[in-house]
Amino acid sequence: MATIDFALEGSINREGPTETAARFGDRAAWTELIARHNRRVMLSLLAQGILPAYAKEIVQEAWLRLITQADAKKLDRLELPGLAIRQAMFLARSDARKAGHFTVSLDDAPEGNTDSGEQAYLSRERLLKARERLNDFSPSARAIFEQLYGDPHLSHAEVAAQVGLSVQRVRQIICEVRKVLRSELEGGSHASPRR
Amino acid sequence: MRHLGADVVEQYVMGALDVESSRFVESHVTQCPECAALLQNEAQVEVALHEVAALKKVVLLSSRRRRMTALVASAAVALAAGLVLVVSIDRGPSLQNRPVLRQCTEASTARDCISQAQFDGVITIGPDREPIVPRYELVSAQGAVP
């Protein structure tokens, strides 16, 4: 998984009405946005080898800084989760340089889209292949995947309610999808999924 | 120390564990480098899956943009073809044998020469050596240049 990076992060983020409201100081909008994107920001830090307890602190600090910047009218746009991820990564890197808190060095992590063209190409190729493999699944499995991982992503319980399945069944389906896509992302092959 | 199961770590990054189990995972990985590495790997998969989901929208946006570009290009080609057809019909003779550039550098005859060139739909070089491009929109229904 080393070649999967953050090259595409935030690539399709757009500022919606909630983001605009938050940028103009609406605290309820901020609460909604944090609830929506917090896990995604957290995952980005975990993917860099930051331990969960410390990652939570960094994510909180990242949100606080964004709110402060918005209050000071320093944010021209609020595109999430990309901006929150970049802020959290900046804080993590900054802390790592100061104290070396982490089990994994962040020095090699891409600052933005600074990875080599070849690496970005490989990553994109794998993402595209994984995307193609998704077509091997049934429409309902694809819909569950889109709702769980798309933007805005829903919780397992919300998806279960929408598709009329139990939470347990939704998790079984997504685990199967995840297994196949994971194999594709890691450059391997996997048997075709059951339809 | 017993290691965490891969399925437990997978469920943790998917947000499928209850609070107590999540705390156990978080506590365990602080003391177990192997499980911390497993957690990192699972988180990378999870991030990549979000990218896969986002990719569809990017690809869709691109294909939509490509379709729009193709539509605009087709419209432009059709418009150009229409103009050529109008000029061709209005002028009678085929465009194929016409010169595409006409020299109207002689001051005494330049005005008539340029007028005729505009009417014929060819690029003209005027007395000042500057090219004059035909103004198709000025061609009236009768084919005369106003």
Interface residues (C-beta under 8 A of the other chain):
Chain A: M1 I4 F6 L8 E9 S11 I12 R39 R40 L43 S44 L46 A47 Q48 G49 L51 P52 A53 T103 V104 R126 L127 L128 A130 R131 L134 F145 E146 Y149 G150 D151 H153 S155 H156 R171 I174 C175 R178 L181 R182 L185
Chain B: E10 Q11 V13 M14 G15 A16 V25 E26 V29 T30 P33 A36 A37 L39 Q40 N41 A43 Q44 V45 E46 V47 A48 L49 H50 E51 V52 A53 A54 L55 K56 K57 V58 V59 L61
